[in-house]
Amino acid sequence: MNDLKRLFGYMGPYRRDMALGMLLVVIETSFELVIPVLMSDIIDQGVARGDVGCILRIGVEMSLCALLALVTGLLYARYAARASYGFGARIRGAEYAKVQQYAFGNLDHFETSSLITRMTTDVTVLQNAINGGFRPLVRGPSMLVLGIVLSFMMSPRLAVVFFVCGPVLGVVLFFVVRRIAPMYTRLQQSMDHLNNVVQECLTAIRAVKAFVRGEYEEEKFRQVNTELMDTSLSTFRTAVLNLPAFQLTMYAAMVLILWFGGNMILHGSLTVGRLTSFLSYVLQVMNSLMMISNVFLLMTRSLASARRVAQVLDEPVELTSPKHPVTDIPDGGVRFEHVSFKYHPDAAEYALADIDLDIAPGQTVGILGGTGSAKSTLVQLIPRLYDATEGRVLVGGRDVRDYDLTALRDAVGIVLQKNVLFSGTVRDNLLWGDPGAGDDALWDACRAACADEFVQRMPGGLDADLGQGGVNVSGGQKQRLCIARTLLKKPRVLIFDDSVSAVDTATEAKIRKALGALEGVTKIIIAQRVTSVMATDKIVVLEDGRIHAVGTHQQLLAGDPIYQEIYHSQMKGGSPDAGTADHR
């Protein structure tokens, strides 16, 4: 319940709409409750006496009450819709803004499909709780209290029926809510599973078609779809139990009232009009109780969704700027001082262990290592995508934790191993590097990344549409656009995380030449090919998260067995002796 109360704090300027809606519901309910009193008078005073004038006068009063109830109901619908959808928009905005603050470690706690569900389906549940539940939440108690009071005024003896029916309905509602509460949580989790399969399949649809795995994906979808269906059926099968229970109680109450009320009429202690009005109040009171029960069910589901939304908003951001951050990065020097890192505090082993490395400003450094040697993990510590578990990472002579995060990441350009382009044009994607860049700067970056040759051939050039995720370009072209985008940042430290793996050797050589012309920029190149790092000032060989060797190409080829093995497997067909002799 605390999660729901906290989320209502995001109502903001829409509190006024909620307050007006509440007032309008109370007014609407008051008008509706006056109608049975008028109905009693029209029967006892007009019909019983044959007074047509009385019938017409009271009939006009009843019509006026009904019209005013209709107008106030329509006004309520307007304010409730504005409050609910405005509230939903603010919650989604708050969730999205929070996700933008997340570090990589935070994102590891949530699946992408789950975050999507929490921003869409769960927020929609909260919106519906306001739009569909706010009216009965106010109307139900108002009608219940006023109806019981007016019923007692009409006939205290008949009103005792409410005290018999009320506990029965309360017990039924208690057991329904108790059973259904955990079911709503499982329902939202099933929605996560469905979204996960759909997202994964659509993202990798080309691979699915290439491997003719359509039937396999259909079977996966069928399983999660069936899971969602079964969970929904089980949940709502339980939720609807309150309806027959309430109807049974309501009709039983009407039979009792008709029995006792009929006897009272025969004995002259009650009029027909009073009994008719009393039955109207019974229906209204019972309907109000049913409304309240539906509100409880809505609230139960809302609590499950509110808990999931609150988990996103309450997730503590792992990486933040210090209170008094440094915004000026003097140079691109990078130093690792006995750095160790693991992705989770409870992990048994470190992904990186005791890394001690010094990279001078303006140096070009290559990093080699087998799969799983933590090459990408190492460079992700530089722009603080993760924080070192032990030791320090320094950029420009200062601990990266002293810098303002925005300033640090602006000074460190990183082309990640997974190249990502966004929906839009070539220009839109390149401007991520420098929003103020003109056409000349964009073309210069494209030429340095060897992307100009295919961009010029695209219809529209810089204004060519790339489609969602860059589907209109090949893997190598995507890599070159990502390189151009990073070059536009004019960073002090430039990191390439295996970013030319899909580029042919001739194009790679051109890119290396363009990078070599950059002055005052520290360049760190992670590569699988020895040719990509042979010309660097220094090569770092990683093995199992530790630095195995550091040196130039000549030094490592002369004395390091791992580098020799990599070199000979790629350059000499796997013959170490022949390679070494030839090198000499």
C-alpha positions in Angstrom: 0.0 0.0 0.0 2.9 2.3 0.7 4.0 1.9 -3.0 0.6 3.0 -4.2 0.6 6.0 -1.8 4.1 7.0 -3.0 3.1 6.8 -6.6 0.1 9.0 -6.1 2.7 11.7 -5.2 3.3 11.9 -9.0 -0.2 13.1 -9.5 1.2 16.7 -9.3 -1.0 19.3 -11.0 -3.7 16.7 -11.6 -4.6 16.6 -7.8 -7.1 19.4 -8.6 -8.8 17.3 -11.2 -9.1 14.4 -8.7 -10.5 16.7 -6.0 -13.1 18.1 -8.4 -14.0 14.6 -9.6 -14.5 13.5 -6.0 -16.8 16.5 -5.3 -18.8 15.8 -8.5 -19.3 12.1 -7.5 -20.6 13.1 -4.1 -23.0 15.6 -5.7 -24.1 13.0 -8.3 -24.8 10.4 -5.6 -26.8 12.9 -3.5 -29.1 13.6 -6.5 -29.6 9.9 -7.1 -30.4 9.2 -3.5 -33.1 11.9 -3.4 -35.0 10.2 -6.2 -36.3 7.2 -4.1 -37.7 9.7 -1.5 -39.6 11.5 -4.3 -40.7 8.1 -5.6 -42.2 7.4 -2.2 -44.1 10.7 -2.2 -45.4 10.2 -5.7 -46.9 6.8 -4.8 -48.3 7.7 -1.3 -49.4 11.3 -2.1 -50.1 11.3 -5.8 -51.1 7.8 -7.0 -52.9 6.8 -3.8 -55.0 10.0 -3.8 -55.3 10.4 -7.6 -53.6 13.8 -7.4 -52.4 14.4 -11.0 -50.9 17.8 -10.1 -48.8 16.2 -7.3 -47.7 13.5 -9.7 -46.6 16.0 -12.3 -44.8 18.3 -9.8 -42.9 15.4 -8.2 -42.2 13.9 -11.6 -40.5 17.1 -12.7 -38.5 17.2 -9.5 -37.3 13.6 -10.2 -36.4 14.4 -13.8 -34.5 17.5 -12.6 -32.5 15.3 -10.1 -31.8 12.7 -12.8 -30.6 15.4 -15.3 -28.3 17.0 -12.7 -26.9 13.6 -11.8 -26.2 13.0 -15.5 -24.5 16.4 -15.9 -22.3 15.9 -12.8 -21.5 12.3 -14.0 -20.3 13.6 -17.4 -18.2 16.3 -15.7 -16.7 13.7 -13.4 -15.7 11.5 -16.4 -13.9 14.5 -17.9 -11.9 15.3 -14.8 -11.2 11.6 -14.0 -9.9 11.0 -17.5 -7.6 14.0 -17.3 -6.3 12.9 -13.9 -5.7 9.3 -14.8 -4.0 9.8 -18.1 -2.0 12.7 -16.8 -0.9 10.6 -13.9 0.0 7.7 -16.2 2.1 10.0 -18.4 4.0 11.4 -15.4 4.7 7.9 -14.0 6.0 6.7 -17.4 8.1 9.8 -17.7 9.6 9.3 -14.2 10.4 5.6 -15.0 12.0 6.5 -18.3 14.1 9.3 -16.7 15.2 6.9 -14.0 16.3 4.3 -16.5 18.4 6.9 -18.2 20.3 7.4 -14.9 20.9 3.7 -14.5 24.4 2.3 -14.7 25.1 -0.9 -16.5 25.0 -2.7 -13.1 21.4 -1.4 -12.6 20.3 -2.6 -16.0 21.6 -6.0 -15.1 18.9 -6.2 -12.5 16.0 -5.9 -15.0 15.3 -7.7 -18.2 14.5 -5.3 -21.1 11.1 -7.0 -21.6 10.3 -6.4 -17.9 11.1 -2.7 -18.1 8.8 -2.4 -21.1 6.0 -4.1 -19.3 6.5 -1.9 -16.2 6.3 1.3 -18.4 3.3 0.1 -20.4 1.0 -2.6 -18.9 1.7 -1.8 -15.2 1.1 1.9 -15.7 -2.1 1.2 -17.7 -3.3 -0.9 -14.7 -2.7 2.1 -12.4 -4.5 4.4 -14.9 -7.5 2.1 -15.0 -7.5 2.0 -11.2 -8.0 5.7 -11.2 -10.3 6.0 -14.2 -12.4 3.0 -13.4 -12.0 2.7 -9.7 -12.0 6.3 -8.5 -15.7 6.8 -9.1 -16.9 3.7 -7.2 -14.3 4.4 -4.5 -16.0 7.7 -3.7 -19.5 6.8 -4.8 -19.7 3.4 -3.0 -19.0 4.7 0.5 -21.1 7.8 -0.1 -24.1 5.8 -1.3 -23.6 3.2 1.4 -23.6 5.7 4.3 -26.4 7.9 2.9 -28.5 4.9 1.8 -28.3 3.3 5.3 -29.1 6.6 7.0 -32.1 7.2 4.8 -33.2 3.6 5.2 -33.2 3.9 8.9 -35.2 7.1 8.7 -37.8 5.2 6.7 -38.0 2.0 8.7 -35.4 1.1 11.4 -36.8 -2.5 11.6 -36.3 -3.3 8.0 -32.8 -1.7 8.0 -31.6 -4.5 10.3 -31.4 -6.6 7.2 -28.2 -4.6 6.3 -26.5 -5.8 9.5 -27.2 -9.4 8.5 -26.0 -9.1 4.9 -23.0 -6.9 5.5 -20.8 -9.4 7.3 -21.6 -12.1 4.8 -20.4 -9.9 1.9 -17.3 -8.9 3.9 -16.2 -12.5 4.5 -16.6 -13.4 0.8 -14.6 -10.3 -0.2 -11.9 -11.1 2.3 -11.3 -14.6 1.0 -11.4 -13.5 -2.7 -8.9 -10.7 -2.2 -6.6 -12.9 -0.1 -6.5 -15.6 -2.8 -6.2 -13.3 -5.8 -3.5 -10.9 -4.6 -0.5 -13.2 -5.5 -2.2 -14.1 -8.7 -1.9 -10.6 -10.1 1.8 -10.6 -9.5 2.2 -13.9 -11.4 0.0 -12.4 -14.2 2.3 -9.5 -14.7 5.3 -11.8 -14.6 3.7 -13.9 -17.4 3.3 -10.7 -19.4 7.1 -10.2 -18.9 7.8 -13.6 -20.3 5.6 -13.0 -23.3 7.2 -9.7 -24.1 10.7 -11.2 -23.7 10.0 -13.9 -26.3 8.4 -11.4 -28.8 11.2 -8.9 -28.4 13.9 -11.5 -28.8 12.3 -13.0 -31.9 11.7 -9.7 -33.6 15.2 -8.4 -32.8 16.7 -11.6 -34.3 14.2 -12.1 -37.0 16.9 -12.3 -39.7 18.7 -15.1 -37.8 15.4 -16.9 -37.3 14.7 -16.9 -41.0 18.3 -17.7 -42.0 18.3 -20.8 -39.7 14.7 -21.7 -40.6 13.7 -21.7 -36.9 10.3 -20.2 -37.4 8.5 -23.3 -36.0 10.8 -23.4 -33.0 10.1 -19.7 -32.2 6.3 -20.3 -32.7 6.5 -23.1 -30.2 8.3 -20.8 -27.7 5.7 -18.2 -28.2 2.9 -20.8 -27.8 4.3 -21.8 -24.5 4.5 -18.3 -23.0 1.2 -17.4 -24.6 -0.5 -20.4 -23.0 1.2 -19.6 -19.7 -0.3 -16.1 -19.9 -3.7 -17.4 -20.9 -3.8 -20.0 -18.1 -2.6 -17.5 -15.5 -5.3 -15.0 -16.7 -8.0 -17.6 -16.6 -7.0 -18.7 -13.1 -6.8 -15.1 -11.9 -10.1 -13.8 -13.3 -12.0 -17.1 -12.5 -11.3 -16.3 -8.9 -12.0 -12.5 -9.3 -15.5 -13.1 -10.6 -16.5 -15.2 -7.6 -17.5 -12.0 -5.8 -20.3 -11.3 -8.3 -22.5 -14.4 -7.7 -21.9 -14.0 -4.0 -23.1 -10.4 -4.0 -26.1 -11.2 -6.2 -27.1 -14.1 -4.0 -26.9 -11.8 -0.9 -28.7 -9.0 -2.6 -31.6 -11.1 -3.8 -31.8 -12.8 -0.4 -32.0 -9.3 1.2 -34.8 -8.3 -1.2 -36.8 -11.4 -0.4 -36.5 -10.8 3.3 -37.5 -7.1 3.0 -40.5 -8.0 0.8 -41.5 -10.7 3.4 -41.2 -8.5 6.4 -42.3 -5.3 4.6 -45.4 -7.0 3.3 -46.4 -8.0 6.8 -45.8 -4.5 8.0 -48.1 -3.1 5.2 -50.8 -5.6 6.2 -50.5 -4.4 9.8 -50.6 -0.7 8.7 -47.1 0.2 10.0 -45.7 0.8 6.5 -46.9 2.3 3.3 -46.5 0.8 -0.2 -44.5 3.9 -1.3 -42.1 3.6 1.7 -41.5 -0.1 0.9 -40.9 0.8 -2.8 -38.4 3.5 -1.8 -36.8 1.2 0.7 -36.2 -1.5 -2.0 -34.6 1.2 -4.1 -32.2 2.0 -1.3 -31.5 -1.7 -0.8 -30.5 -1.9 -4.5 -28.3 1.2 -4.2 -26.7 0.0 -1.0 -26.0 -3.4 -2.4 -24.7 -1.9 -5.6 -22.4 0.4 -3.6 -21.1 -2.7 -1.7 -20.5 -4.4 -5.1 -18.6 -1.2 -6.2 -16.5 -1.3 -3.1 -15.7 -5.0 -3.7 -14.7 -4.2 -7.3 -12.5 -1.4 -6.0 -10.8 -3.8 -3.7 -10.1 -6.1 -6.6 -8.8 -3.2 -8.7 -6.7 -2.1 -5.8 -5.3 -5.6 -5.3 -4.1 -5.6 -8.9 -2.9 -2.1 -8.7 -0.8 -2.9 -5.7 1.0 -5.6 -7.7 1.7 -3.1 -10.5 2.6 -0.3 -8.1 5.2 -2.6 -6.5 6.8 -3.3 -9.9 6.8 0.3 -10.9 8.2 1.4 -7.5 11.0 -1.2 -7.9 12.2 0.7 -11.0 11.9 4.1 -9.3 13.5 3.0 -6.1 16.4 1.2 -7.7 19.5 2.9 -6.2 21.7 4.3 -9.0 25.1 2.6 -8.7 27.1 5.4 -10.4 26.6 9.1 -9.7 28.6 12.2 -9.8 30.3 13.3 -6.6 28.9 16.3 -4.6 31.7 18.6 -5.8 32.6 17.1 -9.2 35.6 18.0 -11.4 34.5 19.0 -14.9 37.8 19.6 -16.6 39.8 16.6 -17.9 43.3 17.9 -18.5 44.6 15.2 -20.8 43.9 11.6 -22.0 46.3 9.8 -19.7 44.9 6.6 -18.3 46.2 4.6 -15.3 45.0 1.5 -13.6 46.3 1.1 -10.0 45.9 -2.4 -8.7 42.3 -2.6 -10.1 40.1 -5.6 -9.4 36.5 -5.9 -10.5 33.6 -8.3 -10.3 30.1 -7.8 -11.6 28.3 -8.8 -8.4 29.6 -8.4 -4.8 28.8 -12.0 -4.1 30.6 -13.4 -7.2 33.2 -16.0 -6.3 35.9 -14.7 -8.7 37.0 -11.4 -10.0 36.5 -10.6 -13.7 39.6 -8.4 -13.5 42.3 -9.0 -10.9 45.2 -6.7 -9.9 45.4 -4.7 -13.1 48.3 -2.2 -13.0 48.7 -0.3 -16.3 49.9 3.1 -17.3 48.9 4.7 -20.6 50.5 8.0 -21.4 48.5 10.9 -23.0 48.4 10.5 -26.8 49.6 6.9 -26.8 48.0 4.2 -28.9 47.6 1.0 -27.1 46.3 -2.4 -28.3 44.6 -5.0 -26.2 44.7 -8.6 -27.2 43.3 -11.7 -25.4 41.2 -14.7 -25.8 37.4 -14.8 -25.5 36.4 -14.1 -21.9 39.7 -12.5 -20.9 37.8 -9.3 -19.8 39.1 -7.0 -22.5 35.7 -5.1 -22.8 35.3 -5.0 -19.0 38.7 -3.3 -18.7 37.9 -0.4 -21.0 34.4 0.0 -19.6 35.9 1.1 -16.3 37.5 4.2 -18.0 34.2 6.1 -18.7 32.7 4.7 -15.4 30.2 2.4 -17.1 31.2 0.3 -14.1 33.2 1.2 -11.0 36.3 -0.7 -10.0 35.6 -3.0 -7.0 39.2 -2.5 -5.7 41.9 -0.1 -6.7 41.6 3.1 -8.8 41.2 4.1 -12.4 42.7 7.5 -13.2 42.0 9.7 -16.3 44.1 12.9 -16.6 45.8 12.1 -13.3 42.6 12.0 -11.3 40.3 9.2 -10.0 37.4 8.8 -12.4 35.1 9.0 -9.4 36.1 12.6 -8.9 34.7 13.7 -12.2 31.3 14.8 -13.3 29.9 11.8 -15.1 28.7 13.8 -18.1 32.1 15.6 -18.4 34.0 12.3 -18.1 31.9 10.5 -20.7 32.1 13.4 -23.1 35.9 13.2 -22.8 36.0 9.4 -23.4 34.7 8.2 -26.7 33.9 4.5 -26.8 32.7 2.5 -29.8 31.2 -0.5 -28.0 31.5 -4.1 -29.2 27.8 -4.1 -30.0 27.2 -1.4 -32.6 23.9 0.5 -32.1 22.2 2.9 -34.5 18.9 4.5 -33.9 15.8 5.0 -36.0 16.2 8.1 -38.2 18.7 9.4 -40.8 22.4 9.1 -41.0 22.6 12.8 -39.9 20.4 12.1 -36.8 22.8 9.3 -35.7 26.0 11.2 -36.3 24.7 14.2 -34.4 24.8 12.1 -31.2 28.5 12.8 -31.3 28.2 16.6 -31.7 24.7 18.0 -31.9 26.0 21.3 -33.3 28.1 19.7 -36.1 27.6 21.1 -39.6 27.7 19.2 -42.9 31.5 19.7 -43.3 32.2 18.2 -39.9 29.9 15.3 -40.6 31.6 14.5 -43.9 35.1 14.8 -42.3 34.1 12.3 -39.7 32.6 10.0 -42.3 35.9 10.2 -44.4 38.0 9.4 -41.3 35.8 6.3 -40.7 35.7 5.4 -44.4 31.9 5.8 -44.3 31.7 8.5 -46.9 32.0 6.1 -49.8 28.7 4.3 -49.0 26.9 7.3 -47.5 27.3 9.2 -50.7 25.7 6.4 -52.7 22.6 6.3 -50.3 19.6 8.2 -51.5 19.6 11.5 -49.7 23.2 11.1 -48.4 23.4 12.3 -44.9 19.6 12.5 -44.8 19.1 8.9 -45.9 16.9 6.9 -43.6 18.6 4.0 -41.7 15.4 2.3 -40.5 15.0 0.9 -37.0 18.4 -0.1 -35.6 20.2 0.6 -38.9 18.6 -2.3 -40.8 19.4 -0.6 -44.1 23.2 -0.9 -43.7 25.5 -3.9 -43.4 27.5 -4.8 -40.3 30.7 -3.2 -41.5 28.8 0.0 -42.6 27.2 0.1 -39.2 30.6 -0.1 -37.5 32.0 2.7 -39.6 29.0 5.0 -38.9 29.5 4.3 -35.1 33.2 5.2 -35.5 32.3 8.5 -37.3 29.8 9.3 -34.6 32.4 8.8 -31.9 35.0 10.8 -33.7 32.6 13.8 -33.8 32.9 13.9 -30.0 36.6 14.9 -30.3 37.4 12.9 -27.1 40.6 12.9 -25.2 40.4 9.1 -24.9 39.2 7.1 -27.9 38.3 3.4 -27.3 37.6 0.9 -30.0 36.1 -2.3 -28.6 36.6 -4.7 -31.4 34.9 -2.1 -33.6 36.4 -3.0 -37.0 35.8 -6.7 -36.9 33.3 -6.5 -39.8 35.5 -4.3 -41.9 37.9 -5.6 -44.5 41.6 -5.3 -44.0 42.1 -2.5 -46.6 39.4 -0.4 -45.1 40.7 -1.1 -41.6 44.2 0.1 -42.7 42.6 3.4 -43.9 40.8 3.9 -40.6 44.0 3.2 -38.7 45.9 5.8 -40.8 43.1 8.4 -40.1 43.3 7.6 -36.4 47.0 8.0 -36.4 46.6 11.5 -37.6 44.6 12.5 -34.5 46.9 14.5 -32.2 46.7 14.5 -28.4 44.2 11.7 -28.3 44.8 8.5 -26.4 43.7 5.6 -28.4 42.9 2.1 -27.0 42.2 -0.6 -29.5 40.7 -3.9 -28.6 41.0 -6.3 -31.5 41.1 -10.0 -32.4 43.5 -9.5 -35.3 47.1 -8.9 -34.7 47.3 -6.6 -37.7 45.0 -4.2 -35.9 47.5 -3.6 -33.1 50.9 -4.3 -34.6 51.6 -0.7 -35.2 50.5 0.5 -31.7 52.9 2.0 -29.2 52.2 -0.7 -26.7 50.3 -4.0 -26.7 48.6 -5.4 -23.6 48.0 -9.2 -23.5 45.2 -10.2 -21.2 44.6 -13.8 -19.9 41.7 -14.7 -17.5 41.3 -11.2 -16.3 45.0 -10.5 -15.6 47.7 -8.8 -17.5 49.9 -11.5 -18.9 52.4 -9.3 -20.8 52.9 -5.7 -22.0 55.2 -4.6 -24.7 55.6 -3.6 -28.4 55.0 -6.0 -31.2 58.7 -6.8 -31.6 59.2 -7.4 -27.9 56.2 -9.6 -27.5 56.9 -11.6 -30.6 60.4 -12.2 -29.4 59.6 -13.3 -25.8 55.9 -13.9 -25.1 54.4 -17.4 -25.9 50.8 -16.3 -25.9 51.4 -13.5 -28.3 53.6 -15.7 -30.5 50.8 -18.3 -30.6 48.2 -15.6 -31.7 50.6 -14.1 -34.2 51.6 -17.4 -35.8 48.0 -18.7 -35.9 46.9 -15.7 -37.9 50.0 -14.8 -39.9 52.0 -18.0 -40.4 49.4 -20.7 -40.6 50.2 -22.0 -37.1 54.0 -22.7 -37.5 55.8 -21.0 -34.7 59.3 -22.0 -35.8 58.8 -20.8 -39.3 57.3 -17.6 -38.1 60.1 -16.8 -35.7 62.8 -17.6 -38.2 61.1 -15.5 -40.8 60.8 -12.7 -38.3 64.5 -12.8 -37.6 
